[in-house]
Amino acid sequence: MDDGQQPHTKKRVVVCGRGVIDVCMAYFLAKKGAAVTLIEKPSVACAALGKSGGFLALDWCDGGPVESLARASFNLHRSLSKELNGPESYGYRSLTTLSITMTESGSSSPSGSKSSDNSTIPS
């Protein structure tokens, strides 16, 4: 949308969707001055990533083709949480997580063995 548009040429937009992406589109279009109608079959945001919890990781895509997109998305969620009182409004919370990648190798250790003292893997 053009930020320089005249008030009498307010855009009218209909967003048909059932998830967080559709709700976000409606939100940002409205912030830009559009008259937005959000259509949802049962209720607004009823299927908004309910199974995945809306999980985002800051740096898990680093070094890959979507690194800048992943970081921008993470930071946008954080800024929206501040703007919309996310912890109270919709349960936004920041968590510390661990990513482990395993590959098969020729050697193995007993299943109960401890990691070495210099390992970054928690006990």
C-alpha positions in Angstrom: 0.0 0.0 0.0 1.1 3.5 -0.7 1.6 5.5 2.5 0.9 8.7 0.6 -2.6 7.8 -0.4 -5.5 10.2 0.2 -7.9 9.4 3.1 -10.9 9.1 0.7 -9.1 6.4 -1.3 -8.9 4.0 1.7 -8.2 0.5 0.4 -10.7 -2.2 1.3 -9.2 -5.6 1.7 -10.7 -9.0 2.5 -8.4 -11.6 4.1 -9.7 -15.2 3.9 -7.7 -17.5 6.2 -7.5 -19.5 9.3 -4.1 -18.9 10.8 -1.5 -16.6 12.2 -0.2 -15.5 8.8 -3.6 -14.3 7.7 -4.2 -12.5 11.0 -0.8 -10.9 10.7 -1.6 -9.7 7.1 -4.8 -8.2 8.4 -3.0 -6.5 11.3 -0.3 -4.9 9.1 -2.7 -3.9 6.4 -4.9 -2.1 9.0 -1.8 -0.4 10.4 -1.2 1.0 6.9 -4.7 2.4 6.8 -6.7 -0.3 5.0 -10.2 -1.2 5.9 -9.7 -4.9 6.5 -12.3 -7.6 6.8 -11.0 -11.0 8.2 -13.1 -14.0 7.2 -12.8 -17.2 9.2 -15.1 -20.1 9.2 -15.4 -21.0 12.9 -13.5 -18.2 14.8 -10.6 -15.9 14.3 -7.2 -17.6 14.5 -8.8 -20.9 15.5 -6.0 -22.8 13.7 -3.2 -20.5 14.4 -0.3 -23.0 14.6 -2.0 -24.7 17.5 0.0 -27.9 17.1 3.4 -26.3 16.8 3.0 -23.5 19.3 4.3 -20.9 16.8 7.9 -22.0 17.5 10.6 -19.8 16.1 14.4 -20.1 16.6 16.7 -17.1 16.2 19.8 -18.8 14.8 18.9 -22.3 13.7 18.9 -21.3 10.0 22.3 -19.4 10.2 24.5 -20.2 7.3 21.6 -21.3 5.1 19.6 -19.6 2.4 16.8 -18.4 4.7 19.1 -17.0 7.5 18.0 -13.4 7.1 14.3 -14.3 6.8 14.5 -16.4 9.9 16.2 -13.7 11.9 13.8 -11.0 10.6 10.8 -13.2 11.5 12.1 -13.9 15.0 12.7 -10.2 15.6 9.3 -9.3 14.3 7.6 -11.7 16.6 9.5 -10.2 19.5 8.6 -6.6 18.6 5.0 -7.5 18.1 4.9 -9.1 21.5 6.1 -5.8 23.0 3.6 -3.8 21.0 0.6 -6.1 21.7 1.5 -7.2 25.3 2.2 -10.7 24.0 2.8 -12.5 27.3 -0.6 -11.4 28.6 -2.6 -11.3 25.3 -1.6 -14.6 23.7 1.0 -16.4 25.8 4.2 -15.2 24.0 7.3 -16.4 25.8 11.0 -16.7 25.0 12.6 -20.0 25.7 16.2 -21.4 25.7 16.4 -24.4 23.4 18.9 -26.9 22.3 19.5 -28.2 18.8 21.3 -31.5 18.4 22.3 -33.1 15.2 23.4 -36.7 15.1 25.0 -38.7 12.4 25.6 -42.4 12.2 29.2 -43.5 12.6 31.1 -46.8 12.8 31.9 -46.5 16.5 29.4 -46.5 19.3 29.4 -46.0 23.1 27.3 -47.7 25.7 23.9 -46.1 26.0 24.5 -45.0 29.6 27.9 -43.3 29.0 28.4 -39.8 30.1 29.6 -37.0 27.7 33.1 -35.6 28.2 33.7 -32.6 30.5 34.4 -30.3 27.6 31.1 -31.1 25.8 28.5 -28.4 25.3 25.7 -30.9 25.6 23.9 -30.6 29.0 24.0 -33.6 31.3 
